[in-house]
Amino acid sequence: MKTLKNKKGMGTVEIVIIIAVLVGLALLFRDGIMSYGRNVMQFCFDSSKVINAFGQ
């Protein structure tokens, strides 16, 4: 009996499953991701916080 071996790397189905899982996680943690993004943007565009963080 021959064993089937895929030597071509990842197939389309595996990539679609990975993308679906990533999208599902993004939707599940949407509020946390948005909050984190807002905090990062607020920190980056507030000059006084950046200067204080790097110790001038």
PDB file of N, CA, C, O and CB in Angstrom:
ATOM      1  N   MET A   1       0.843  -1.183   0.000  1.00  0.00           N
ATOM      2  CA  MET A   1       0.000   0.000   0.000  1.00  0.00           C
ATOM      3  C   MET A   1       0.887   1.245   0.000  1.00  0.00           C
ATOM      4  O   MET A   1       1.797   1.366   0.820  1.00  0.00           O
ATOM      5  CB  MET A   1      -0.959  -0.001   1.223  1.00  0.00           C
ATOM      6  N   LYS A   2       0.623   2.141  -0.899  1.00  0.00           N
ATOM      7  CA  LYS A   2       1.411   3.364  -1.007  1.00  0.00           C
ATOM      8  C   LYS A   2       0.886   4.417  -0.037  1.00  0.00           C
ATOM      9  O   LYS A   2      -0.317   4.531   0.198  1.00  0.00           O
ATOM     10  CB  LYS A   2       1.386   3.901  -2.449  1.00  0.00           C
ATOM     11  N   THR A   3       1.807   5.169   0.508  1.00  0.00           N
ATOM     12  CA  THR A   3       1.388   6.278   1.351  1.00  0.00           C
ATOM     13  C   THR A   3       1.432   7.550   0.519  1.00  0.00           C
ATOM     14  O   THR A   3       2.335   7.744  -0.295  1.00  0.00           O
ATOM     15  CB  THR A   3       2.288   6.401   2.619  1.00  0.00           C
ATOM     16  N   LEU A   4       0.457   8.400   0.730  1.00  0.00           N
ATOM     17  CA  LEU A   4       0.389   9.650  -0.005  1.00  0.00           C
ATOM     18  C   LEU A   4       1.210  10.701   0.723  1.00  0.00           C
ATOM     19  O   LEU A   4       1.058  10.904   1.928  1.00  0.00           O
ATOM     20  CB  LEU A   4      -1.073  10.114  -0.177  1.00  0.00           C
ATOM     21  N   LYS A   5       2.063  11.353  -0.010  1.00  0.00           N
ATOM     22  CA  LYS A   5       2.874  12.415   0.575  1.00  0.00           C
ATOM     23  C   LYS A   5       2.714  13.666  -0.264  1.00  0.00           C
ATOM     24  O   LYS A   5       2.846  13.640  -1.488  1.00  0.00           O
ATOM     25  CB  LYS A   5       4.366  12.000   0.672  1.00  0.00           C
ATOM     26  N   ASN A   6       2.432  14.750   0.415  1.00  0.00           N
ATOM     27  CA  ASN A   6       2.304  16.029  -0.263  1.00  0.00           C
ATOM     28  C   ASN A   6       3.623  16.772  -0.102  1.00  0.00           C
ATOM     29  O   ASN A   6       3.972  17.195   1.000  1.00  0.00           O
ATOM     30  CB  ASN A   6       1.106  16.861   0.303  1.00  0.00           C
ATOM     31  N   LYS A   7       4.343  16.930  -1.185  1.00  0.00           N
ATOM     32  CA  LYS A   7       5.639  17.593  -1.127  1.00  0.00           C
ATOM     33  C   LYS A   7       5.569  19.030  -1.645  1.00  0.00           C
ATOM     34  O   LYS A   7       6.603  19.664  -1.852  1.00  0.00           O
ATOM     35  CB  LYS A   7       6.662  16.805  -1.927  1.00  0.00           C
ATOM     36  N   LYS A   8       4.375  19.536  -1.851  1.00  0.00           N
ATOM     37  CA  LYS A   8       4.230  20.870  -2.413  1.00  0.00           C
ATOM     38  C   LYS A   8       4.074  21.938  -1.343  1.00  0.00           C
ATOM     39  O   LYS A   8       3.910  23.106  -1.694  1.00  0.00           O
ATOM     40  CB  LYS A   8       3.049  20.909  -3.343  1.00  0.00           C
ATOM     41  N   GLY A   9       4.115  21.618  -0.098  1.00  0.00           N
ATOM     42  CA  GLY A   9       3.939  22.615   0.954  1.00  0.00           C
ATOM     43  C   GLY A   9       2.480  22.759   1.330  1.00  0.00           C
ATOM     44  O   GLY A   9       1.682  21.840   1.151  1.00  0.00           O
ATOM     45  N   MET A  10       2.141  23.928   1.855  1.00  0.00           N
ATOM     46  CA  MET A  10       0.765  24.143   2.292  1.00  0.00           C
ATOM     47  C   MET A  10      -0.151  24.315   1.088  1.00  0.00           C
ATOM     48  O   MET A  10       0.201  24.943   0.089  1.00  0.00           O
ATOM     49  CB  MET A  10       0.673  25.370   3.214  1.00  0.00           C
ATOM     50  N   GLY A  11      -1.323  23.740   1.219  1.00  0.00           N
ATOM     51  CA  GLY A  11      -2.311  23.858   0.165  1.00  0.00           C
ATOM     52  C   GLY A  11      -3.290  24.976   0.456  1.00  0.00           C
ATOM     53  O   GLY A  11      -3.222  25.643   1.489  1.00  0.00           O
ATOM     54  N   THR A  12      -4.189  25.160  -0.472  1.00  0.00           N
ATOM     55  CA  THR A  12      -5.172  26.230  -0.364  1.00  0.00           C
ATOM     56  C   THR A  12      -6.072  26.045   0.851  1.00  0.00           C
ATOM     57  O   THR A  12      -6.412  27.019   1.524  1.00  0.00           O
ATOM     58  CB  THR A  12      -6.014  26.299  -1.627  1.00  0.00           C
ATOM     59  N   VAL A  13      -6.455  24.820   1.136  1.00  0.00           N
ATOM     60  CA  VAL A  13      -7.363  24.566   2.260  1.00  0.00           C
ATOM     61  C   VAL A  13      -6.723  24.975   3.579  1.00  0.00           C
ATOM     62  O   VAL A  13      -7.383  25.575   4.428  1.00  0.00           O
ATOM     63  CB  VAL A  13      -7.760  23.083   2.307  1.00  0.00           C
ATOM     64  N   GLU A  14      -5.461  24.662   3.757  1.00  0.00           N
ATOM     65  CA  GLU A  14      -4.786  25.025   4.998  1.00  0.00           C
ATOM     66  C   GLU A  14      -4.702  26.539   5.160  1.00  0.00           C
ATOM     67  O   GLU A  14      -4.906  27.059   6.256  1.00  0.00           O
ATOM     68  CB  GLU A  14      -3.389  24.415   5.039  1.00  0.00           C
ATOM     69  N   ILE A  15      -4.405  27.241   4.080  1.00  0.00           N
ATOM     70  CA  ILE A  15      -4.314  28.698   4.135  1.00  0.00           C
ATOM     71  C   ILE A  15      -5.678  29.308   4.447  1.00  0.00           C
ATOM     72  O   ILE A  15      -5.763  30.249   5.235  1.00  0.00           O
ATOM     73  CB  ILE A  15      -3.772  29.257   2.807  1.00  0.00           C
ATOM     74  N   VAL A  16      -6.733  28.791   3.848  1.00  0.00           N
ATOM     75  CA  VAL A  16      -8.089  29.289   4.109  1.00  0.00           C
ATOM     76  C   VAL A  16      -8.465  29.049   5.565  1.00  0.00           C
ATOM     77  O   VAL A  16      -9.080  29.916   6.187  1.00  0.00           O
ATOM     78  CB  VAL A  16      -9.114  28.610   3.172  1.00  0.00           C
ATOM     79  N   ILE A  17      -8.117  27.909   6.115  1.00  0.00           N
ATOM     80  CA  ILE A  17      -8.423  27.620   7.521  1.00  0.00           C
ATOM     81  C   ILE A  17      -7.664  28.565   8.436  1.00  0.00           C
ATOM     82  O   ILE A  17      -8.233  29.069   9.404  1.00  0.00           O
ATOM     83  CB  ILE A  17      -8.079  26.159   7.865  1.00  0.00           C
ATOM     84  N   ILE A  18      -6.389  28.817   8.151  1.00  0.00           N
ATOM     85  CA  ILE A  18      -5.601  29.737   8.978  1.00  0.00           C
ATOM     86  C   ILE A  18      -6.192  31.136   8.934  1.00  0.00           C
ATOM     87  O   ILE A  18      -6.306  31.792   9.970  1.00  0.00           O
ATOM     88  CB  ILE A  18      -4.137  29.767   8.511  1.00  0.00           C
ATOM     89  N   ILE A  19      -6.569  31.602   7.747  1.00  0.00           N
ATOM     90  CA  ILE A  19      -7.173  32.934   7.619  1.00  0.00           C
ATOM     91  C   ILE A  19      -8.495  32.999   8.371  1.00  0.00           C
ATOM     92  O   ILE A  19      -8.783  33.998   9.031  1.00  0.00           O
ATOM     93  CB  ILE A  19      -7.389  33.292   6.135  1.00  0.00           C
ATOM     94  N   ALA A  20      -9.299  31.948   8.278  1.00  0.00           N
ATOM     95  CA  ALA A  20     -10.588  31.925   8.982  1.00  0.00           C
ATOM     96  C   ALA A  20     -10.386  31.987  10.492  1.00  0.00           C
ATOM     97  O   ALA A  20     -11.131  32.677  11.187  1.00  0.00           O
ATOM     98  CB  ALA A  20     -11.384  30.663   8.608  1.00  0.00           C
ATOM     99  N   VAL A  21      -9.393  31.279  11.001  1.00  0.00           N
ATOM    100  CA  VAL A  21      -9.108  31.310  12.439  1.00  0.00           C
ATOM    101  C   VAL A  21      -8.650  32.698  12.862  1.00  0.00           C
ATOM    102  O   VAL A  21      -9.087  33.202  13.897  1.00  0.00           O
ATOM    103  CB  VAL A  21      -8.038  30.262  12.806  1.00  0.00           C
ATOM    104  N   LEU A  22      -7.779  33.323  12.082  1.00  0.00           N
ATOM    105  CA  LEU A  22      -7.302  34.666  12.412  1.00  0.00           C
ATOM    106  C   LEU A  22      -8.428  35.684  12.390  1.00  0.00           C
ATOM    107  O   LEU A  22      -8.496  36.542  13.270  1.00  0.00           O
ATOM    108  CB  LEU A  22      -6.209  35.090  11.446  1.00  0.00           C
ATOM    109  N   VAL A  23      -9.312  35.608  11.408  1.00  0.00           N
ATOM    110  CA  VAL A  23     -10.455  36.520  11.343  1.00  0.00           C
ATOM    111  C   VAL A  23     -11.379  36.279  12.522  1.00  0.00           C
ATOM    112  O   VAL A  23     -11.892  37.230  13.112  1.00  0.00           O
ATOM    113  CB  VAL A  23     -11.223  36.350  10.017  1.00  0.00           C
ATOM    114  N   GLY A  24     -11.599  35.021  12.873  1.00  0.00           N
ATOM    115  CA  GLY A  24     -12.441  34.707  14.033  1.00  0.00           C
ATOM    116  C   GLY A  24     -11.863  35.268  15.321  1.00  0.00           C
ATOM    117  O   GLY A  24     -12.597  35.822  16.139  1.00  0.00           O
ATOM    118  N   LEU A  25     -10.557  35.130  15.510  1.00  0.00           N
ATOM    119  CA  LEU A  25      -9.915  35.691  16.703  1.00  0.00           C
ATOM    120  C   LEU A  25     -10.005  37.213  16.723  1.00  0.00           C
ATOM    121  O   LEU A  25     -10.232  37.815  17.773  1.00  0.00           O
ATOM    122  CB  LEU A  25      -8.449  35.257  16.772  1.00  0.00           C
ATOM    123  N   ALA A  26      -9.825  37.832  15.553  1.00  0.00           N
ATOM    124  CA  ALA A  26      -9.928  39.289  15.476  1.00  0.00           C
ATOM    125  C   ALA A  26     -11.333  39.751  15.836  1.00  0.00           C
ATOM    126  O   ALA A  26     -11.495  40.755  16.529  1.00  0.00           O
ATOM    127  CB  ALA A  26      -9.553  39.783  14.074  1.00  0.00           C
ATOM    128  N   LEU A  27     -12.345  39.033  15.374  1.00  0.00           N
ATOM    129  CA  LEU A  27     -13.723  39.398  15.716  1.00  0.00           C
ATOM    130  C   LEU A  27     -14.022  39.142  17.189  1.00  0.00           C
ATOM    131  O   LEU A  27     -14.752  39.909  17.818  1.00  0.00           O
ATOM    132  CB  LEU A  27     -14.709  38.620  14.845  1.00  0.00           C
ATOM    133  N   LEU A  28     -13.472  38.089  17.730  1.00  0.00           N
ATOM    134  CA  LEU A  28     -13.709  37.741  19.128  1.00  0.00           C
ATOM    135  C   LEU A  28     -13.096  38.768  20.068  1.00  0.00           C
ATOM    136  O   LEU A  28     -13.702  39.141  21.072  1.00  0.00           O
ATOM    137  CB  LEU A  28     -13.148  36.360  19.430  1.00  0.00           C
ATOM    138  N   PHE A  29     -11.891  39.222  19.739  1.00  0.00           N
ATOM    139  CA  PHE A  29     -11.186  40.169  20.601  1.00  0.00           C
ATOM    140  C   PHE A  29     -11.182  41.581  20.017  1.00  0.00           C
ATOM    141  O   PHE A  29     -10.267  42.363  20.277  1.00  0.00           O
ATOM    142  CB  PHE A  29      -9.755  39.701  20.828  1.00  0.00           C
ATOM    143  N   ARG A  30     -12.202  41.901  19.231  1.00  0.00           N
ATOM    144  CA  ARG A  30     -12.274  43.182  18.541  1.00  0.00           C
ATOM    145  C   ARG A  30     -12.182  44.371  19.500  1.00  0.00           C
ATOM    146  O   ARG A  30     -11.429  45.310  19.244  1.00  0.00           O
ATOM    147  CB  ARG A  30     -13.558  43.263  17.749  1.00  0.00           C
ATOM    148  N   ASP A  31     -12.927  44.341  20.582  1.00  0.00           N
ATOM    149  CA  ASP A  31     -12.924  45.464  21.523  1.00  0.00           C
ATOM    150  C   ASP A  31     -11.552  45.661  22.155  1.00  0.00           C
ATOM    151  O   ASP A  31     -11.086  46.793  22.286  1.00  0.00           O
ATOM    152  CB  ASP A  31     -13.970  45.244  22.612  1.00  0.00           C
ATOM    153  N   GLY A  32     -10.913  44.583  22.541  1.00  0.00           N
ATOM    154  CA  GLY A  32      -9.583  44.677  23.136  1.00  0.00           C
ATOM    155  C   GLY A  32      -8.552  45.184  22.146  1.00  0.00           C
ATOM    156  O   GLY A  32      -7.694  45.994  22.500  1.00  0.00           O
ATOM    157  N   ILE A  33      -8.629  44.713  20.906  1.00  0.00           N
ATOM    158  CA  ILE A  33      -7.693  45.149  19.877  1.00  0.00           C
ATOM    159  C   ILE A  33      -7.893  46.628  19.573  1.00  0.00           C
ATOM    160  O   ILE A  33      -6.920  47.368  19.426  1.00  0.00           O
ATOM    161  CB  ILE A  33      -7.863  44.312  18.599  1.00  0.00           C
ATOM    162  N   MET A  34      -9.146  47.064  19.477  1.00  0.00           N
ATOM    163  CA  MET A  34      -9.418  48.479  19.207  1.00  0.00           C
ATOM    164  C   MET A  34      -8.943  49.355  20.355  1.00  0.00           C
ATOM    165  O   MET A  34      -8.378  50.425  20.129  1.00  0.00           O
ATOM    166  CB  MET A  34     -10.914  48.702  18.963  1.00  0.00           C
ATOM    167  N   SER A  35      -9.165  48.912  21.573  1.00  0.00           N
ATOM    168  CA  SER A  35      -8.724  49.674  22.745  1.00  0.00           C
ATOM    169  C   SER A  35      -7.209  49.778  22.775  1.00  0.00           C
ATOM    170  O   SER A  35      -6.666  50.849  23.045  1.00  0.00           O
ATOM    171  CB  SER A  35      -9.235  49.025  24.041  1.00  0.00           C
ATOM    172  N   TYR A  36      -6.534  48.694  22.505  1.00  0.00           N
ATOM    173  CA  TYR A  36      -5.072  48.689  22.476  1.00  0.00           C
ATOM    174  C   TYR A  36      -4.552  49.632  21.383  1.00  0.00           C
ATOM    175  O   TYR A  36      -3.615  50.399  21.608  1.00  0.00           O
ATOM    176  CB  TYR A  36      -4.542  47.255  22.245  1.00  0.00           C
ATOM    177  N   GLY A  37      -5.164  49.565  20.213  1.00  0.00           N
ATOM    178  CA  GLY A  37      -4.762  50.435  19.114  1.00  0.00           C
ATOM    179  C   GLY A  37      -4.956  51.904  19.446  1.00  0.00           C
ATOM    180  O   GLY A  37      -4.101  52.735  19.139  1.00  0.00           O
ATOM    181  N   ARG A  38      -6.084  52.224  20.076  1.00  0.00           N
ATOM    182  CA  ARG A  38      -6.328  53.610  20.479  1.00  0.00           C
ATOM    183  C   ARG A  38      -5.291  54.079  21.485  1.00  0.00           C
ATOM    184  O   ARG A  38      -4.792  55.201  21.389  1.00  0.00           O
ATOM    185  CB  ARG A  38      -7.730  53.758  21.068  1.00  0.00           C
ATOM    186  N   ASN A  39      -4.964  53.229  22.450  1.00  0.00           N
ATOM    187  CA  ASN A  39      -3.963  53.597  23.455  1.00  0.00           C
ATOM    188  C   ASN A  39      -2.591  53.824  22.829  1.00  0.00           C
ATOM    189  O   ASN A  39      -1.889  54.764  23.200  1.00  0.00           O
ATOM    190  CB  ASN A  39      -3.868  52.514  24.527  1.00  0.00           C
ATOM    191  N   VAL A  40      -2.208  52.980  21.892  1.00  0.00           N
ATOM    192  CA  VAL A  40      -0.911  53.128  21.221  1.00  0.00           C
ATOM    193  C   VAL A  40      -0.893  54.427  20.419  1.00  0.00           C
ATOM    194  O   VAL A  40       0.077  55.183  20.486  1.00  0.00           O
ATOM    195  CB  VAL A  40      -0.623  51.911  20.294  1.00  0.00           C
ATOM    196  N   MET A  41      -1.955  54.690  19.665  1.00  0.00           N
ATOM    197  CA  MET A  41      -2.008  55.917  18.861  1.00  0.00           C
ATOM    198  C   MET A  41      -2.008  57.152  19.750  1.00  0.00           C
ATOM    199  O   MET A  41      -1.347  58.146  19.449  1.00  0.00           O
ATOM    200  CB  MET A  41      -3.254  55.918  17.963  1.00  0.00           C
ATOM    201  N   GLN A  42      -2.751  57.081  20.843  1.00  0.00           N
ATOM    202  CA  GLN A  42      -2.801  58.222  21.755  1.00  0.00           C
ATOM    203  C   GLN A  42      -1.424  58.477  22.363  1.00  0.00           C
ATOM    204  O   GLN A  42      -1.011  59.627  22.511  1.00  0.00           O
ATOM    205  CB  GLN A  42      -3.843  57.983  22.866  1.00  0.00           C
ATOM    206  N   PHE A  43      -0.723  57.417  22.711  1.00  0.00           N
ATOM    207  CA  PHE A  43       0.622  57.564  23.272  1.00  0.00           C
ATOM    208  C   PHE A  43       1.589  58.125  22.232  1.00  0.00           C
ATOM    209  O   PHE A  43       2.382  59.017  22.534  1.00  0.00           O
ATOM    210  CB  PHE A  43       1.135  56.212  23.795  1.00  0.00           C
ATOM    211  N   CYS A  44       1.521  57.604  21.016  1.00  0.00           N
ATOM    212  CA  CYS A  44       2.475  58.021  19.975  1.00  0.00           C
ATOM    213  C   CYS A  44       2.291  59.472  19.550  1.00  0.00           C
ATOM    214  O   CYS A  44       3.267  60.152  19.229  1.00  0.00           O
ATOM    215  CB  CYS A  44       2.339  57.125  18.763  1.00  0.00           C
ATOM    216  N   PHE A  45       1.066  59.947  19.543  1.00  0.00           N
ATOM    217  CA  PHE A  45       0.823  61.305  19.065  1.00  0.00           C
ATOM    218  C   PHE A  45       0.749  62.329  20.176  1.00  0.00           C
ATOM    219  O   PHE A  45       0.451  63.494  19.915  1.00  0.00           O
ATOM    220  CB  PHE A  45      -0.440  61.345  18.280  1.00  0.00           C
ATOM    221  N   ASP A  46       1.013  61.926  21.411  1.00  0.00           N
ATOM    222  CA  ASP A  46       1.073  62.864  22.529  1.00  0.00           C
ATOM    223  C   ASP A  46       2.545  63.103  22.840  1.00  0.00           C
ATOM    224  O   ASP A  46       3.200  62.266  23.463  1.00  0.00           O
ATOM    225  CB  ASP A  46       0.297  62.319  23.793  1.00  0.00           C
ATOM    226  N   SER A  47       3.055  64.237  22.409  1.00  0.00           N
ATOM    227  CA  SER A  47       4.488  64.538  22.480  1.00  0.00           C
ATOM    228  C   SER A  47       5.038  64.454  23.894  1.00  0.00           C
ATOM    229  O   SER A  47       6.138  63.941  24.100  1.00  0.00           O
ATOM    230  CB  SER A  47       4.753  65.914  21.922  1.00  0.00           C
ATOM    231  N   SER A  48       4.289  64.951  24.872  1.00  0.00           N
ATOM    232  CA  SER A  48       4.807  64.986  26.236  1.00  0.00           C
ATOM    233  C   SER A  48       5.028  63.576  26.782  1.00  0.00           C
ATOM    234  O   SER A  48       6.006  63.338  27.490  1.00  0.00           O
ATOM    235  CB  SER A  48       3.851  65.757  27.145  1.00  0.00           C
ATOM    236  N   LYS A  49       4.148  62.656  26.469  1.00  0.00           N
ATOM    237  CA  LYS A  49       4.311  61.276  26.943  1.00  0.00           C
ATOM    238  C   LYS A  49       5.515  60.609  26.300  1.00  0.00           C
ATOM    239  O   LYS A  49       6.251  59.881  26.966  1.00  0.00           O
ATOM    240  CB  LYS A  49       3.052  60.460  26.656  1.00  0.00           C
ATOM    241  N   VAL A  50       5.718  60.847  25.031  1.00  0.00           N
ATOM    242  CA  VAL A  50       6.843  60.237  24.330  1.00  0.00           C
ATOM    243  C   VAL A  50       8.153  60.781  24.868  1.00  0.00           C
ATOM    244  O   VAL A  50       9.093  60.021  25.100  1.00  0.00           O
ATOM    245  CB  VAL A  50       6.743  60.483  22.818  1.00  0.00           C
ATOM    246  N   ILE A  51       8.226  62.090  25.069  1.00  0.00           N
ATOM    247  CA  ILE A  51       9.450  62.708  25.586  1.00  0.00           C
ATOM    248  C   ILE A  51       9.743  62.197  26.992  1.00  0.00           C
ATOM    249  O   ILE A  51      10.894  61.902  27.316  1.00  0.00           O
ATOM    250  CB  ILE A  51       9.326  64.249  25.590  1.00  0.00           C
ATOM    251  N   ASN A  52       8.709  62.089  27.833  1.00  0.00           N
ATOM    252  CA  ASN A  52       8.906  61.582  29.200  1.00  0.00           C
ATOM    253  C   ASN A  52       9.304  60.112  29.201  1.00  0.00           C
ATOM    254  O   ASN A  52      10.100  59.696  30.043  1.00  0.00           O
ATOM    255  CB  ASN A  52       7.632  61.771  30.028  1.00  0.00           C
ATOM    256  N   ALA A  53       8.778  59.328  28.292  1.00  0.00           N
ATOM    257  CA  ALA A  53       9.080  57.897  28.242  1.00  0.00           C
ATOM    258  C   ALA A  53      10.540  57.660  27.857  1.00  0.00           C
ATOM    259  O   ALA A  53      11.168  56.732  28.367  1.00  0.00           O
ATOM    260  CB  ALA A  53       8.149  57.187  27.247  1.00  0.00           C
ATOM    261  N   PHE A  54      11.081  58.480  26.973  1.00  0.00           N
ATOM    262  CA  PHE A  54      12.455  58.306  26.538  1.00  0.00           C
ATOM    263  C   PHE A  54      13.445  59.093  27.388  1.00  0.00           C
ATOM    264  O   PHE A  54      14.652  59.035  27.148  1.00  0.00           O
ATOM    265  CB  PHE A  54      12.586  58.714  25.100  1.00  0.00           C
ATOM    266  N   GLY A  55      12.954  59.812  28.359  1.00  0.00           N
ATOM    267  CA  GLY A  55      13.824  60.518  29.279  1.00  0.00           C
ATOM    268  C   GLY A  55      14.568  61.688  28.652  1.00  0.00           C
ATOM    269  O   GLY A  55      15.585  62.149  29.172  1.00  0.00           O
ATOM    270  N   GLN A  56      14.062  62.143  27.567  1.00  0.00           N
ATOM    271  CA  GLN A  56      14.635  63.283  26.821  1.00  0.00           C
ATOM    272  C   GLN A  56      16.068  63.084  26.667  1.00  0.00           C
ATOM    273  O   GLN A  56      16.747  63.920  26.072  1.00  0.00           O
ATOM    274  CB  GLN A  56      14.374  64.610  27.500  1.00  0.00           C
TER     275      GLN A  56
END
